[in-house]
Amino acid sequence: MTDTSYLDGNMLDGPLRELFAVDLSTAAGRCEHCRMLGPLAGLRVYPHAPGLVGRCPNCAEVMLRLVRSPGHAWLDLRGATFLRVPMPPEQPYPGPL
């Protein structure tokens, strides 16, 4: 039996493109270590590593890593339990077909 209750990951292209087209400095994230909630703009960013490292301003644990190369970007959010991004209400993502 074939499970057809899911959609192909390609359907995420539009919603993710919309998500990352917003100003993420106003997005709020929660530190996995100390549970502090705050804006990404409040992180302490260290640019001296290979890439950017964002640390929690409360406990100094790593919440975000961003590394760029000429053709790719790597975003690691393992230190955040979630990222809440303010979005305009006019275009919700498409529901199930």
Sine and cosine of phi, psi and omega as CSV:
sin_phi,cos_phi,sin_psi,cos_psi,sin_omega,cos_omega
0.00,0.00,0.68,-0.73,0.00,-1.00
-0.99,-0.11,0.77,-0.64,0.04,-1.00
-0.99,0.11,0.90,-0.43,0.00,-1.00
-0.92,-0.38,0.37,0.93,-0.02,-1.00
-1.00,0.08,0.02,1.00,0.02,-1.00
-0.85,-0.52,0.30,-0.95,0.05,-1.00
-0.94,-0.33,0.41,-0.91,0.06,-1.00
-0.88,0.48,0.60,-0.80,-0.01,-1.00
-0.85,0.52,-0.31,0.95,0.04,-1.00
-0.88,0.47,-0.39,0.92,0.00,-1.00
-0.93,0.36,-0.24,0.97,0.04,-1.00
-0.97,0.22,-0.23,0.97,-0.07,-1.00
-0.82,0.58,-0.79,0.62,-0.02,-1.00
-0.90,0.43,-0.80,0.60,0.00,-1.00
-0.87,0.50,-0.63,0.78,0.01,-1.00
-0.95,0.31,-0.58,0.81,0.05,-1.00
-0.89,0.46,-0.65,0.76,0.04,-1.00
-0.91,0.41,-0.67,0.75,-0.02,-1.00
-0.88,0.48,-0.75,0.67,-0.07,-1.00
-1.00,0.10,0.09,1.00,0.10,-1.00
-1.00,-0.03,-0.03,1.00,-0.01,-1.00
-0.99,-0.10,0.26,-0.97,0.05,-1.00
-0.97,0.26,0.96,-0.30,-0.06,-1.00
-0.98,0.20,-0.13,0.99,0.03,-1.00
-0.91,0.41,-0.40,0.92,0.04,-1.00
-1.00,0.01,-0.11,0.99,0.04,-1.00
-0.93,0.36,0.55,-0.83,0.03,-1.00
-0.95,-0.31,0.63,-0.78,0.05,-1.00
-0.74,-0.67,0.41,-0.91,0.04,-1.00
-0.93,-0.37,0.77,-0.64,0.03,-1.00
-0.93,0.37,0.77,-0.64,0.01,-1.00
-0.92,0.39,-0.51,0.86,-0.08,-1.00
-0.98,0.18,-0.84,0.55,-0.10,-1.00
-0.97,-0.24,-0.09,1.00,0.05,-1.00
0.95,0.31,0.18,0.98,0.02,-1.00
-0.92,0.38,0.67,-0.74,0.05,-1.00
-0.96,-0.28,0.75,-0.66,0.02,-1.00
-0.22,-0.98,0.18,-0.98,-0.02,-1.00
-0.95,0.30,0.48,-0.88,0.07,-1.00
-0.86,0.51,-0.52,0.85,0.01,-1.00
-0.89,0.45,-0.31,0.95,0.01,-1.00
-1.00,0.04,-0.13,0.99,0.02,-1.00
-0.91,0.41,0.44,-0.90,0.14,-0.99
-1.00,-0.05,0.91,-0.41,-0.11,-0.99
-0.98,-0.22,0.79,-0.61,0.01,-1.00
-0.94,-0.34,0.93,-0.35,-0.05,-1.00
-1.00,0.00,0.09,1.00,-0.11,-0.99
-1.00,0.08,-0.22,0.98,0.04,-1.00
-0.98,0.17,0.08,-1.00,0.16,-0.99
-0.94,0.33,1.00,0.02,-0.08,-1.00
0.92,-0.40,-0.30,-0.95,-0.01,-1.00
-0.93,-0.37,0.69,-0.72,0.03,-1.00
-0.86,-0.51,0.86,-0.51,0.03,-1.00
-0.98,-0.21,0.85,-0.52,-0.03,-1.00
-0.94,-0.35,0.52,-0.85,0.04,-1.00
-0.88,0.48,0.74,-0.67,0.02,-1.00
-0.95,0.31,-0.23,0.97,-0.02,-1.00
-1.00,-0.01,-0.76,0.65,-0.10,-1.00
-0.90,-0.44,-0.11,0.99,0.04,-1.00
0.94,0.33,0.19,0.98,0.09,-1.00
-0.96,0.27,0.48,-0.88,0.01,-1.00
-0.95,0.32,0.80,-0.59,0.06,-1.00
-0.95,-0.31,-0.47,0.88,-0.13,-0.99
-0.53,-0.85,0.63,-0.78,0.14,-0.99
-0.75,-0.67,0.71,-0.71,0.05,-1.00
-0.73,-0.69,0.87,-0.50,0.00,-1.00
-0.83,-0.56,0.73,-0.68,0.02,-1.00
-0.89,-0.46,0.57,-0.82,0.18,-0.98
-0.79,-0.62,0.07,-1.00,-0.02,-1.00
-0.84,0.54,-0.53,0.85,-0.06,-1.00
-0.89,-0.46,0.01,1.00,-0.09,-1.00
-0.55,-0.83,0.28,-0.96,0.16,-0.99
-0.69,-0.73,0.63,-0.78,0.07,-1.00
-0.88,-0.47,0.81,-0.59,0.03,-1.00
-0.87,-0.49,0.88,-0.48,-0.02,-1.00
-0.91,-0.41,0.89,-0.45,0.01,-1.00
-0.91,-0.41,0.44,0.90,-0.05,-1.00
-0.86,0.51,-0.41,0.91,-0.01,-1.00
-1.00,0.08,0.01,1.00,0.02,-1.00
-0.90,-0.43,0.68,-0.73,0.03,-1.00
-0.98,0.20,-0.47,0.88,0.10,-1.00
-0.30,-0.95,0.23,-0.97,0.09,-1.00
-0.75,-0.67,0.89,-0.46,-0.01,-1.00
-0.98,-0.21,0.89,-0.45,-0.09,-1.00
-0.94,-0.34,0.84,-0.55,0.07,-1.00
-0.92,0.40,0.73,-0.68,-0.04,-1.00
-0.77,-0.64,0.55,-0.83,0.12,-0.99
-0.93,0.36,0.63,-0.78,-0.10,-1.00
-0.97,0.23,-0.09,1.00,-0.17,-0.99
-0.95,0.32,-0.41,0.91,-0.05,-1.00
-0.75,-0.66,1.00,0.06,0.07,-1.00
-0.94,0.33,0.35,-0.94,0.03,-1.00
-0.93,0.38,0.43,-0.90,-0.04,-1.00
-0.94,0.35,0.62,-0.78,0.04,-1.00
-0.99,0.13,-0.11,-0.99,0.00,-1.00
-0.87,0.49,0.54,-0.84,-0.01,-1.00
-0.98,0.22,0.00,0.00,0.00,0.00
